[in-house]
Amino acid sequence: MKKIIPIILMLSCVLITSCSNKNNSSSSERESSSQTPVIFPTIPENYQSRTPTGGEIEENYLKNGDFAVDSCTFDAPNPMKKFTYYYPEEIKESNKKYPVILYSTGTGVKGSTCYPLFKHWASYGFVVGANEDKNTWAGTSSNTTLSYLMDLNNNKDSIFYQKIDLDNIGVTGHSQGGTSVFNVLTNVSHSNMIKTGVALSPAHEELCERLNWPYDLTKITQPILMVAGTKGSFEIETVSPIAALNRMFDKITSPKCLARKTGYEHGQTSYAADGYTTAWFMWQLQGDEEAAKAFTGEQPEIMNSELYQDQRIDIE
């Protein structure tokens, strides 16, 4: 029991750089603030240019998509404090429906500080939702973020009115947020609406048992991608050791993929494989056949990349 508190504190390990975030909120909706806050991102704003890729698909989907991006925030109850949504700017005038990605943060991290990832996914046509909960393992805050977006989808005064594709919703998260992914897929009120997940350096089962963050991998029915790193004792011994990841992979009966990106520490794995995270969601939620080639066919790209190791795929 004496090791639990240090482990929880270490799970907040992130990379901090300084910049400000432009937050454009619609005045027709309930906003938390009309002022532009200064936000210090836990994801480097230049992560795309500094992240090496091992294949054409990973490289292509690490680049920005074609959509200009905007964002808005809304007041939320504690511990979420505010909901943040990034979306394609065209949604304000469009009659299309847009798929959704929910994001769960690692320990001690506010969702709004991960905006470089959100902007990237929104540039591919996704509505991306997060909140300020710093203790996300149970999945309830992401579930509530989805509930609020569903309310906006039914609100005639909202820019999201009838614009949300409720049949194509995915969830991703890092570290404790990776644990949250498993629970959002299986153990919250909207689990039946979640189509797929990506768990980034998820806290393994034995660790979560000690921390009282339970989840049940045998209940997962949706396709899932798990990615971790190979550098640093915190990543490879404490949070996501490969032996534990393999045991977790074996328990999941749905379509699945596991890989570790070589040379990345725990604080970097939230973005290190974002080319494949984006490709996964493009395939699963938008039916992108080119993105699917990263994980399917006789020669899935991720299986042949020299930048990844310990790859396993079970997708029919």
C-alpha positions as CSV (number, residue, x, y, z in Angstrom):
1,M,0.0,0.0,0.0
2,K,2.9,2.4,0.7
3,K,3.8,2.4,-3.1
4,I,0.3,3.5,-4.2
5,I,0.6,7.3,-3.6
6,P,4.0,7.6,-5.4
7,I,2.7,5.6,-8.4
8,I,-0.4,7.9,-8.6
9,L,1.8,11.0,-8.6
10,M,4.2,9.5,-11.2
11,L,1.3,8.8,-13.5
12,S,1.0,12.5,-14.1
13,C,4.3,12.4,-16.0
14,V,4.0,14.7,-19.1
15,L,6.0,17.0,-21.3
16,I,5.3,20.7,-20.7
17,T,5.9,23.5,-23.2
18,S,4.6,27.0,-23.2
19,C,2.1,28.6,-25.5
20,S,-1.5,30.1,-25.6
21,N,-4.6,28.5,-27.0
22,K,-7.1,30.3,-29.1
23,N,-10.6,29.4,-27.8
24,N,-13.4,30.5,-30.1
25,S,-16.8,29.8,-28.4
26,S,-20.2,30.4,-29.9
27,S,-22.1,33.1,-28.0
28,S,-25.4,31.2,-28.7
29,E,-24.3,28.4,-26.4
30,R,-23.5,28.3,-22.6
31,E,-19.8,29.2,-22.5
32,S,-17.5,29.0,-19.5
33,S,-15.7,32.2,-20.5
34,S,-15.7,34.7,-23.2
35,Q,-11.9,35.4,-22.7
36,T,-9.1,33.5,-24.4
37,P,-7.3,31.6,-21.6
38,V,-3.5,31.0,-21.5
39,I,-3.1,27.2,-21.6
40,F,0.2,25.3,-21.2
41,P,-0.1,22.2,-23.3
42,T,1.0,18.7,-22.2
43,I,1.3,17.7,-25.8
44,P,4.0,19.6,-27.7
45,E,2.5,21.9,-30.4
46,N,5.2,20.7,-32.8
47,Y,4.8,17.0,-32.0
48,Q,4.0,16.2,-35.7
49,S,7.2,17.6,-37.0
50,R,9.3,16.0,-34.3
51,T,7.8,12.5,-34.5
52,P,9.4,10.0,-36.9
53,T,7.2,7.7,-38.9
54,G,8.0,4.2,-40.2
55,G,5.6,4.0,-43.1
56,E,3.7,6.0,-45.7
57,I,0.3,5.5,-43.9
58,E,1.7,6.6,-40.6
59,E,3.4,9.6,-42.2
60,N,0.3,10.7,-44.1
61,Y,-2.1,10.5,-41.1
62,L,0.4,12.3,-38.8
63,K,-0.1,15.3,-41.1
64,N,-3.1,17.6,-40.7
65,G,-6.3,16.8,-42.5
66,D,-8.2,19.1,-44.8
67,F,-10.6,20.8,-42.3
68,A,-10.1,24.2,-40.7
69,V,-10.7,23.8,-37.0
70,D,-12.5,25.7,-34.3
71,S,-13.4,25.0,-30.6
72,C,-15.8,25.9,-27.8
73,T,-16.1,25.3,-24.1
74,F,-19.0,24.9,-21.6
75,D,-19.3,25.0,-17.9
76,A,-19.3,21.5,-16.3
77,P,-19.8,20.1,-12.8
78,N,-16.8,19.1,-10.8
79,P,-14.5,17.3,-11.2
80,M,-14.9,18.0,-15.0
81,K,-15.1,21.8,-14.6
82,K,-15.5,22.4,-18.3
83,F,-16.3,20.6,-21.5
84,T,-14.0,21.3,-24.4
85,Y,-15.0,20.5,-28.0
86,Y,-12.9,20.8,-31.1
87,Y,-14.6,20.5,-34.5
88,P,-14.4,21.2,-38.2
89,E,-15.1,24.9,-38.7
90,E,-17.5,24.0,-41.6
91,I,-19.9,22.4,-39.1
92,K,-21.5,25.8,-38.5
93,E,-22.9,25.9,-42.1
94,S,-22.9,22.2,-43.0
95,N,-25.8,19.7,-42.9
96,K,-23.5,16.7,-42.5
97,K,-23.0,14.5,-39.5
98,Y,-19.6,14.2,-37.9
99,P,-18.0,11.3,-36.0
100,V,-16.8,11.8,-32.4
101,I,-13.6,11.1,-30.5
102,L,-13.7,11.3,-26.7
103,Y,-10.4,11.8,-24.9
104,S,-9.4,10.7,-21.4
105,T,-6.3,12.2,-19.8
106,G,-3.6,10.7,-17.6
107,T,-3.4,11.4,-13.9
108,G,-3.3,15.1,-13.0
109,V,-3.8,16.3,-16.6
110,K,-6.5,18.6,-17.8
111,G,-8.2,17.8,-21.1
112,S,-7.8,21.3,-22.4
113,T,-4.0,21.1,-22.2
114,C,-4.0,18.3,-24.8
115,Y,-5.4,20.5,-27.6
116,P,-2.7,19.9,-30.2
117,L,-4.1,16.3,-30.5
118,F,-7.6,17.6,-30.6
119,K,-6.9,20.1,-33.4
120,H,-5.2,17.3,-35.4
121,W,-8.2,15.0,-35.1
122,A,-10.7,17.7,-35.8
123,S,-8.8,18.5,-39.0
124,Y,-9.9,15.0,-40.2
125,G,-13.6,15.8,-39.7
126,F,-14.0,14.6,-36.1
127,V,-15.7,16.3,-33.2
128,V,-13.4,15.8,-30.3
129,G,-14.6,16.1,-26.7
130,A,-12.7,16.3,-23.4
131,N,-13.0,17.8,-19.9
132,E,-10.8,18.9,-17.0
133,D,-11.1,15.7,-14.8
134,K,-7.7,14.7,-13.6
135,N,-8.7,11.3,-12.3
136,T,-10.4,9.6,-15.3
137,W,-10.0,5.9,-14.8
138,A,-13.7,5.0,-14.3
139,G,-14.7,6.5,-17.6
140,T,-17.6,8.5,-16.1
141,S,-16.3,11.9,-17.1
142,S,-15.9,10.9,-20.8
143,N,-19.4,9.4,-20.6
144,T,-20.7,12.8,-19.3
145,T,-18.8,14.7,-22.0
146,L,-20.6,12.5,-24.5
147,S,-24.0,13.1,-22.8
148,Y,-23.5,16.9,-23.0
149,L,-22.6,16.6,-26.7
150,M,-25.8,14.6,-27.2
151,D,-27.7,17.4,-25.6
152,L,-26.1,19.9,-27.9
153,N,-27.0,17.7,-30.8
154,N,-30.7,18.1,-29.7
155,N,-30.4,21.8,-29.1
156,K,-31.7,23.9,-32.0
157,D,-29.6,26.9,-30.8
158,S,-26.4,24.9,-30.9
159,I,-23.9,24.7,-33.8
160,F,-23.9,20.9,-33.2
161,Y,-27.7,20.6,-33.7
162,Q,-28.3,17.3,-35.6
163,K,-24.6,17.3,-36.7
164,I,-23.3,14.5,-34.5
165,D,-22.9,11.0,-35.9
166,L,-24.1,9.0,-33.0
167,D,-23.3,5.7,-34.8
168,N,-19.6,6.5,-35.0
169,I,-18.1,7.4,-31.7
170,G,-14.6,6.4,-30.5
171,V,-12.6,6.9,-27.3
172,T,-8.9,7.2,-26.6
173,G,-6.8,8.1,-23.6
174,H,-3.3,8.0,-22.1
175,S,-2.0,6.2,-19.0
176,Q,-4.8,6.4,-16.4
177,G,-6.8,7.6,-19.4
178,G,-5.9,4.3,-21.2
179,T,-7.6,2.6,-18.2
180,S,-10.6,4.9,-18.8
181,V,-10.8,3.6,-22.4
182,F,-11.5,0.1,-21.2
183,N,-14.3,1.3,-18.9
184,V,-15.8,3.6,-21.4
185,L,-16.0,0.7,-23.8
186,T,-17.6,-1.6,-21.2
187,N,-18.9,0.0,-18.0
188,V,-20.6,3.3,-18.4
189,S,-24.2,4.2,-19.5
190,H,-23.2,5.0,-23.1
191,S,-20.8,2.0,-23.6
192,N,-23.2,0.5,-26.2
193,M,-22.7,3.7,-28.3
194,I,-18.9,3.5,-28.4
195,K,-17.7,1.8,-31.6
196,T,-14.0,1.6,-31.0
197,G,-11.1,2.6,-28.7
198,V,-7.4,3.4,-28.7
199,A,-5.5,2.8,-25.3
200,L,-2.2,4.7,-25.1
201,S,0.2,3.2,-22.5
202,P,-2.7,2.0,-20.4
203,A,-2.1,1.2,-16.8
204,H,-1.9,-2.6,-16.6
205,E,-4.3,-4.8,-14.7
206,E,-2.2,-5.6,-11.6
207,L,-1.3,-2.0,-11.1
208,C,-4.9,-1.0,-11.4
209,E,-5.9,-3.6,-8.9
210,R,-3.5,-2.0,-6.4
211,L,-4.8,1.5,-7.2
212,N,-8.4,0.4,-7.1
213,W,-9.0,1.2,-10.7
214,P,-10.8,-1.9,-11.9
215,Y,-11.7,-2.9,-15.4
216,D,-12.7,-6.1,-17.2
217,L,-11.1,-6.7,-20.6
218,T,-13.2,-9.7,-21.2
219,K,-16.2,-7.5,-21.6
220,I,-14.8,-5.5,-24.6
221,T,-16.6,-6.2,-27.8
222,Q,-15.4,-3.3,-29.9
223,P,-12.2,-3.2,-32.0
224,I,-9.3,-1.8,-30.0
225,L,-5.8,-0.6,-30.6
226,M,-3.2,-0.6,-27.8
227,V,0.1,1.3,-28.1
228,A,2.9,1.8,-25.6
229,G,6.6,2.8,-25.5
230,T,9.8,1.0,-24.9
231,K,11.9,3.5,-22.9
232,G,12.2,4.4,-19.2
233,S,11.5,2.2,-16.2
234,F,8.2,4.0,-15.5
235,E,6.8,3.0,-18.9
236,I,8.3,-0.5,-19.3
237,E,8.2,-1.7,-15.7
238,T,5.5,0.3,-13.8
239,V,2.7,1.3,-16.2
240,S,2.8,-0.8,-19.4
241,P,5.3,-3.7,-19.2
242,I,5.2,-5.9,-22.3
243,A,4.4,-9.1,-20.4
244,A,1.3,-7.5,-18.9
245,L,0.3,-6.0,-22.2
246,N,0.4,-9.4,-23.8
247,R,-1.7,-10.9,-21.1
248,M,-4.2,-8.0,-21.6
249,F,-4.2,-8.6,-25.3
250,D,-5.0,-12.3,-24.8
251,K,-8.0,-11.5,-22.7
252,I,-9.6,-9.3,-25.3
253,T,-11.8,-11.3,-27.7
254,S,-12.8,-8.4,-30.1
255,P,-10.6,-7.3,-33.1
256,K,-7.4,-6.0,-31.7
257,C,-3.9,-4.7,-32.4
258,L,-1.0,-4.2,-30.0
259,A,2.4,-2.4,-30.8
260,R,5.1,-0.5,-28.9
261,K,6.9,2.4,-30.6
262,T,10.6,2.1,-30.0
263,G,12.4,4.7,-28.0
264,Y,9.5,6.5,-26.4
265,E,9.0,7.2,-22.7
266,H,5.7,7.2,-20.9
267,G,5.1,11.0,-21.1
268,Q,5.6,10.9,-24.9
269,T,3.3,8.0,-25.8
270,S,0.2,10.1,-25.8
271,Y,1.3,11.4,-29.2
272,A,4.2,9.2,-30.4
273,A,1.9,6.9,-32.5
274,D,-0.6,9.5,-33.4
275,G,-0.3,8.7,-37.1
276,Y,-1.6,5.3,-36.4
277,T,-4.1,6.5,-33.8
278,T,-5.6,8.8,-36.5
279,A,-5.5,6.1,-39.1
280,W,-7.3,3.7,-36.7
281,F,-10.1,6.2,-36.1
282,M,-10.4,7.1,-39.8
283,W,-10.8,3.4,-40.6
284,Q,-13.1,2.5,-37.8
285,L,-15.3,5.7,-37.7
286,Q,-15.1,7.0,-41.3
287,G,-14.6,3.8,-43.3
288,D,-11.2,5.0,-44.8
289,E,-9.9,2.0,-46.7
290,E,-6.4,3.5,-47.1
291,A,-6.1,4.0,-43.4
292,A,-7.3,0.4,-42.9
293,K,-4.1,-0.9,-44.7
294,A,-2.1,0.0,-41.7
295,F,-3.8,-2.8,-39.8
296,T,-5.3,-5.2,-42.3
297,G,-4.4,-7.3,-45.4
298,E,-1.4,-9.6,-45.9
299,Q,1.1,-6.9,-45.0
300,P,-0.3,-4.4,-42.5
301,E,2.1,-1.5,-42.3
302,I,2.3,-1.3,-38.6
303,M,3.5,-5.0,-38.5
304,N,6.4,-4.2,-40.9
305,S,7.5,-0.8,-39.4
306,E,11.1,-0.7,-38.1
307,L,10.0,1.9,-35.5
308,Y,7.6,-0.5,-33.8
309,Q,8.2,-3.8,-32.0
310,D,6.2,-6.5,-30.2
311,Q,3.4,-6.1,-32.7
312,R,0.4,-8.4,-32.5
313,I,-2.8,-8.2,-34.6
314,D,-5.9,-10.3,-34.5
315,I,-8.3,-8.7,-37.0
316,E,-10.5,-10.7,-39.4
